[in-house]
Amino acid sequence: MPKQMDVREQLAAGYDVRPRPLARAVGLSDSGMYGLIAKGKIRSRRVGDAVVIPNEEGRRVAGMAPGPEASAIAA
């Protein structure tokens, strides 16, 4: 993934995202984002030592429409 993409571009391209950039994009503090993850309000998973937010969950949190793959599954 190119470094110059912001978190919304990463989500639009179908990538999973890290919590901190997503928190900044939606106006939350880092601790607020991690608190919501700990409470189960935002789904995440571990990849090695890293915490990532799945693309569809990141889109939900960012208020973005589901990706084309999500709408195809719902049909």
Phi and psi in degrees as a GROMACS rama.xvg file:
@    title "Ramachandran Plot"
@    xaxis  label "Phi"
@    yaxis  label "Psi"
@TYPE xy
-64.101  139.444  PRO-2
-66.8042  -27.675  LYS-3
-76.1106  -6.33109  GLN-4
-75.0795  133.415  MET-5
-81.7765  174.266  ASP-6
-63.7632  -36.2929  VAL-7
-68.1521  -36.317  ARG-8
-66.9927  -39.4196  GLU-9
-61.4536  -44.5979  GLN-10
-63.9786  -43.3861  LEU-11
-62.6403  -31.2141  ALA-12
-82.664  -3.58907  ALA-13
94.9023  9.09811  GLY-14
-82.7952  150.821  TYR-15
-74.4326  158.835  ASP-16
-129.707  160.053  VAL-17
-84.8004  152.282  ARG-18
-62.0203  -42.2948  PRO-19
-62.369  -49.9964  ARG-20
-62.2608  -36.1532  PRO-21
-65.9  -41.9375  LEU-22
-57.2007  -46.9388  ALA-23
-63.6615  -37.9646  ARG-24
-67.5857  -29.6951  ALA-25
-104.871  5.15919  VAL-26
83.3781  24.5892  GLY-27
-104.338  156.738  LEU-28
-78.2776  162.984  SER-29
-59.1561  -45.0661  ASP-30
-66.9558  -33.4337  SER-31
-63.6844  -42.8994  GLY-32
-63.3412  -48.6275  MET-33
-66.1176  -30.7786  TYR-34
-64.8298  -42.8863  GLY-35
-65.7691  -35.7612  LEU-36
-65.51  -44.9473  ILE-37
-62.7707  -34.6823  ALA-38
-79.8097  -7.27174  LYS-39
83.4272  11.3176  GLY-40
-79.2208  -23.9887  LYS-41
-127.028  124.001  ILE-42
-74.0302  142.382  ARG-43
-148.212  173.047  SER-44
-149.057  162.889  ARG-45
-100.007  137.353  ARG-46
-125.072  99.1002  VAL-47
66.1878  -125.829  GLY-48
-90.2892  -7.1031  ASP-49
-89.8361  145.668  ALA-50
-98.7226  130.112  VAL-51
-128.735  152.223  VAL-52
-106.123  122.719  ILE-53
-57.2454  149.508  PRO-54
-51.3943  -49.4332  ASN-55
-65.1808  -33.157  GLU-56
-72.3024  -41.5011  GLU-57
-60.3472  -40.8173  GLY-58
-62.1766  -41.5116  ARG-59
-62.0563  -48.6786  ARG-60
-62.7524  -38.886  VAL-61
-80.0546  -5.05556  ALA-62
74.6055  26.1517  GLY-63
-95.2948  151.068  MET-64
-64.1837  151.367  ALA-65
-58.1045  150.893  PRO-66
-70.5854  168.447  GLY-67
-59.8711  -31.8752  PRO-68
-67.5778  -34.0323  GLU-69
-69.8608  -41.1572  ALA-70
-70.1339  -30.391  SER-71
-68.9772  -36.6379  ALA-72
-69.012  -37.7154  ILE-73
-70.7073  -23.4633  ALA-74
